[in-house]
Amino acid sequence: MPTLENVCARDVMTKSVIVVRPDQPLSEAERTLIQNRVSGLPVIAQNRLVGILTTSDIARVQVLMAALDGQVSDELTESHTDGFQHSDESQFQGFRQRLGQLRVKDAMRDQVITCSAETPVAKIAARMVQDHIHRVVVVDGDRPIGIVSSLDLVKLLAK
């Protein structure tokens, strides 16, 4: 029976990696996350890992868009009484509607923590704690071959 010290990424990683492309609509990537019950997706271009997209990244974009929408609406409401002529309101409204036009590349992070299939899980866990992340992409060169998530590590400890 292997000891915890001998367990590597290949022993615990999820091998069926669901990926997205940088040019995919962000809304489509969000549906992929929800339908597959995962919280992060490697982003690939030409079979190379170029980024990672997480539910937190999408939430951050949604909050930013809502805040901008609200700020512009508030400024327009306040500025109509200042005696100056203003641009047409319609050109400033609907930041949230533009969310449908955003692409994965607009929300993804291009700094991805990766490891090899031989990386010990203790090292992966330490890196997750250090960087406050929940997944490490397992790569062969620059091609994703798996993911080790914090849930994978919890499952390992539960055995």
N, C-alpha and C positions, 0 to 999 in steps of 0.2 A: 504494500500500500504506500503510495507516494506521500511524503510529508509536505506540509505547506511551503516549506523552503524550496521544494523541487517543482512546484507547480508554475508553469509558464503561461503566457498569453494564449498560446495555441490550445491549452487544456480547458480554458474557460470562455474563450471568445465566441461571440456569435458569428458564425461563418457566412450566413446568408445576408450579405450587406445590401441594404436598400440605399440607393444613392439618388442624387438629383444633379441637374446640370445648372451652371450659372445663369443660362438664358431662360430657364423655366419660369413661368409666372410664380410669384411668391404664394399666391392663393392655392395653386396646385401643390406646391411643396407642403403647405400647411395641411391640406387634405391627406397627403401621403403620410405625414407624421401621425395624424389622428387615426387613419384607417389601419395603420400598422402598429399602433400603440407603442410608438417609440418617441423619444424626446430629442433625438439628434440624427442628422443625416450627413454623411460625407458628401462633399460637392466635387464632382469630377468633370474634367474636360480632357478630351482625347485620351481617355483611360488613365489620367493622372489625377491624383488628389490635389485640389486647388483651394479647398476650404472646408468649413463645416457650418451647418445651419442647425440651430437648436430652437426649441419652443421659446426660450428666453430671448433669442434674437428677434423672432417674429413679434413677441409681445412688446419688446423695446420699440420696434418700428411703429407698431400700432399706437402705443402711448404717445410717441413723438408726433405722429400724424394728428392724433386727437388734440394734443396740446397746441399744435400749430393752428389747427382749424379753429379752436376756441379762442386763441390769442388774436388771430386775424379778425374773427367775428366781433370780439370785444372792441378791438381798435376801430373797426368800421362803425360800430354803434356809437362809440364815444366821439369819433372825429366828425360826425355829421353836424354837430352843433358848434363847430369851431369857426365857421364863416369862410372856410376855404373850399375850393372846388376839388373833389376827389375822383379818382378813377372809378370806373364801373365796378360795383361790388361783385358781380358775377365772376370776374377774373380772379378774385381772391378766395372764393368759397369752394368747398369740396375737397379739402386735403384728404379726408378719409376716403372719398370716392377714388382718389388717385392710387389708393392702396392696391386696387385691382390691376394697375399698370406696373407695379413694382415687380422686379425680377429677383431671383435668388441672390444674384450678385450684389443687389442693393442692401441686403440684410446679413449676408454670410460674413463669417470671420475668416480671413485668409491665414491666420496663425493657428495651426492645428498641432496639437500634441499627438505624436505618433510613437509607436514602438514596433519592434520586430516580434515575430511569433515566439521567439526564444526568450523574450524579456520576462524575468521573474515577476509574479503577481505582486510580491511585496514592494518591488520597485515601482510598479504601476500604481498601486494604492498610495504610496508616498507622494508620487507626482500629482495624483488627483487631489490629495489634501493640500499640497503646496500651492497648486494653481487654482484651487476651488472649482474643479471641473467634475463632470459626471461620466465622461467617456474618453477613451483613448483609442484612436484608430490604429489598427494593426496593419502594417504595410509590408509589402515585398517590393523593395525599391521605392517607387512613388505610386504604386498601385495598391489600393485598399483591398485587404483580404479578410478582414474581420474587424470587430469592435469589442472592446472590453468596457463594459459599463459598471457603474457602482453597484447596480443590481446583480451583475454577474459575480462580483466579489462577495456580496452578501449571501448569495446562493452557495458559494463555495464554503463560506464560514458556517452556514447552516447544516452542511453535510456531516 
